Amino acid sequence: MLQALTKPLTLEEFLKLPETKPASEYIDNQIIQKPMPQGEHSTVQGELIITVNAVVKPQKIARAYPELRCTFGGRSIVPDVSVFVWDRIPRKENGSVANAFNLAPDWTIEILSPDQSQTKVTKNILHCLHHDTQLGWLIDPGDQTVLIFMPNQLPQIFDEPQQVLIVPTFANELKLTVGELFAWLWE
């Protein structure tokens, strides 16, 4: 949902507003509320976070986060899954994870929901890539397709069950096929 503003808010003003459920994003001086996740979306998101973290978190390589607000490059977005390399995770002075993530994720993953604009989601992925994100995924449960975006390259389409999905180099131990990803919907 796009919220009409009587006067445009600045990013700083937006960040002072109370959080909404589902989350709202600040894009091009507009507040856009994300759609409420439904069954397919939630299933894929939950399993993907567990799967990615099982590979990258034990060795402190990286960590996957669900619905994490990332503010950078004049936008404040909430990717469905944000993966940060371990040494880029913002920390408080005591070493614990900070609340504010004012940087782009290393890997951004969006899961298309019914009635969600594929163009809007793609724009968020491209915004991330323009701010040093290594890889972006756009997962479409309805079409059982994953579009993979890499900097300065055309997107690649993965829609065959046996295709192994491309992952960032820091997560190269993760071997996940299109078929395995969408099989989560039947578990």
C-alpha positions as semicolon CSV with decimal commas, in nm:
position;residue;x (nm);y (nm);z (nm)
1;M;0,000;0,000;0,000
2;L;0,130;0,343;-0,096
3;Q;0,071;0,612;0,164
4;A;-0,003;0,956;0,024
5;L;0,179;1,230;0,209
6;T;0,063;1,590;0,233
7;K;0,426;1,693;0,231
8;P;0,715;1,460;0,161
9;L;0,888;1,322;0,468
10;T;1,263;1,305;0,484
11;L;1,428;0,972;0,549
12;E;1,518;1,091;0,899
13;E;1,152;1,180;0,970
14;F;1,038;0,843;0,837
15;L;1,278;0,659;1,066
16;K;1,125;0,835;1,368
17;L;0,776;0,704;1,287
18;P;0,648;0,398;1,476
19;E;0,700;0,067;1,298
20;T;0,403;-0,080;1,114
21;K;0,296;-0,440;1,067
22;P;0,364;-0,541;0,802
23;A;0,667;-0,318;0,765
24;S;0,667;0,003;0,567
25;E;0,954;0,102;0,344
26;Y;1,080;0,448;0,245
27;I;1,145;0,460;-0,128
28;D;1,177;0,775;-0,341
29;N;1,023;0,996;-0,069
30;Q;0,720;0,768;-0,042
31;I;0,609;0,531;0,232
32;I;0,510;0,193;0,090
33;Q;0,372;-0,076;0,319
34;K;0,474;-0,431;0,233
35;P;0,195;-0,687;0,191
36;M;0,121;-0,923;0,478
37;P;0,317;-1,247;0,423
38;Q;0,100;-1,548;0,348
39;G;0,159;-1,923;0,365
40;E;0,391;-1,979;0,069
41;H;0,595;-1,670;0,149
42;S;0,631;-1,753;0,519
43;T;0,719;-2,116;0,453
44;V;0,995;-2,034;0,203
45;Q;1,128;-1,749;0,418
46;G;1,144;-1,954;0,737
47;E;1,311;-2,257;0,578
48;L;1,555;-2,043;0,380
49;I;1,677;-1,860;0,691
50;I;1,730;-2,191;0,874
51;T;1,909;-2,342;0,571
52;V;2,139;-2,044;0,509
53;N;2,224;-2,001;0,878
54;A;2,302;-2,372;0,914
55;V;2,581;-2,327;0,659
56;V;2,721;-1,980;0,736
57;K;2,649;-1,907;1,103
58;P;2,841;-2,183;1,289
59;Q;3,174;-2,071;1,137
60;K;3,081;-1,703;1,185
61;I;3,095;-1,643;0,810
62;A;2,762;-1,464;0,782
63;R;2,411;-1,451;0,926
64;A;2,066;-1,442;0,767
65;Y;1,796;-1,216;0,914
66;P;1,421;-1,209;0,846
67;E;1,247;-0,877;0,774
68;L;1,543;-0,661;0,883
69;R;1,524;-0,287;0,818
70;C;1,824;-0,178;0,612
71;T;1,873;0,195;0,561
72;F;2,122;0,312;0,297
73;G;2,144;0,513;-0,022
74;G;1,845;0,733;0,065
75;R;1,608;0,439;0,118
76;S;1,493;0,232;0,410
77;I;1,387;-0,113;0,295
78;V;1,295;-0,440;0,464
79;P;1,407;-0,735;0,250
80;D;1,239;-1,065;0,326
81;V;1,583;-1,211;0,401
82;S;1,901;-1,009;0,449
83;V;2,233;-1,187;0,476
84;F;2,534;-1,003;0,618
85;V;2,893;-1,120;0,622
86;W;2,992;-1,162;0,988
87;D;3,238;-0,872;1,012
88;R;2,985;-0,632;0,854
89;I;2,711;-0,698;1,110
90;P;2,668;-0,372;1,304
91;R;2,760;-0,416;1,671
92;K;2,717;-0,220;1,991
93;E;3,021;-0,133;2,201
94;N;2,965;-0,449;2,410
95;G;2,982;-0,666;2,095
96;S;2,612;-0,754;2,071
97;V;2,417;-0,700;1,750
98;A;2,307;-0,338;1,699
99;N;1,950;-0,245;1,622
100;A;2,022;-0,011;1,331
101;F;2,159;-0,162;1,009
102;N;2,259;0,144;0,805
103;L;2,414;-0,048;0,520
104;A;2,316;-0,274;0,234
105;P;2,306;-0,649;0,292
106;D;2,566;-0,868;0,126
107;W;2,287;-1,088;-0,010
108;T;1,927;-0,972;-0,043
109;I;1,640;-1,214;-0,093
110;E;1,284;-1,119;-0,176
111;I;0,990;-1,360;-0,193
112;L;0,707;-1,243;-0,414
113;S;0,368;-1,234;-0,244
114;P;0,034;-1,243;-0,427
115;D;-0,060;-0,896;-0,554
116;Q;0,291;-0,764;-0,487
117;S;0,458;-0,562;-0,762
118;Q;0,746;-0,755;-0,913
119;T;0,880;-0,425;-1,046
120;K;0,894;-0,266;-0,697
121;V;1,070;-0,569;-0,553
122;T;1,315;-0,577;-0,845
123;K;1,390;-0,207;-0,792
124;N;1,481;-0,281;-0,428
125;I;1,714;-0,562;-0,535
126;L;1,879;-0,336;-0,795
127;H;1,914;-0,058;-0,534
128;C;2,098;-0,307;-0,312
129;L;2,327;-0,413;-0,598
130;H;2,413;-0,047;-0,665
131;H;2,525;-0,026;-0,301
132;D;2,766;-0,321;-0,305
133;T;2,527;-0,612;-0,240
134;Q;2,692;-0,919;-0,392
135;L;2,379;-1,106;-0,498
136;G;2,001;-1,074;-0,509
137;W;1,733;-1,338;-0,534
138;L;1,372;-1,286;-0,632
139;I;1,176;-1,599;-0,545
140;D;0,836;-1,643;-0,709
141;P;0,652;-1,931;-0,537
142;G;0,361;-1,904;-0,781
143;D;0,581;-1,969;-1,086
144;Q;0,836;-2,175;-0,890
145;T;1,108;-1,956;-1,034
146;V;1,409;-1,782;-0,885
147;L;1,555;-1,479;-1,062
148;I;1,914;-1,422;-0,960
149;F;2,066;-1,076;-0,990
150;M;2,439;-1,008;-0,988
151;P;2,616;-0,674;-1,025
152;N;2,665;-0,561;-1,385
153;Q;2,503;-0,874;-1,532
154;L;2,169;-0,970;-1,676
155;P;1,943;-1,160;-1,435
156;Q;1,947;-1,538;-1,461
157;I;1,631;-1,748;-1,447
158;F;1,626;-2,070;-1,246
159;D;1,310;-2,272;-1,303
160;E;1,425;-2,632;-1,351
161;P;1,408;-2,850;-1,037
162;Q;1,764;-2,984;-1,076
163;Q;1,927;-2,641;-1,117
164;V;2,161;-2,551;-0,832
165;L;2,101;-2,191;-0,727
166;I;2,387;-1,942;-0,743
167;V;2,494;-1,814;-0,401
168;P;2,748;-1,552;-0,297
169;T;3,108;-1,675;-0,265
170;F;3,095;-1,648;0,115
171;A;2,813;-1,907;0,113
172;N;2,960;-2,140;-0,151
173;E;2,911;-2,443;0,076
174;L;2,534;-2,396;0,040
175;K;2,404;-2,628;-0,230
176;L;2,032;-2,573;-0,289
177;T;1,837;-2,666;-0,598
178;V;1,520;-2,507;-0,728
179;G;1,339;-2,833;-0,656
180;E;1,461;-2,845;-0,294
181;L;1,361;-2,485;-0,233
182;F;1,005;-2,529;-0,360
183;A;0,969;-2,876;-0,200
184;W;0,945;-2,690;0,132
185;L;0,591;-2,596;0,024
186;W;0,486;-2,963;0,050
187;E;0,645;-3,043;0,386
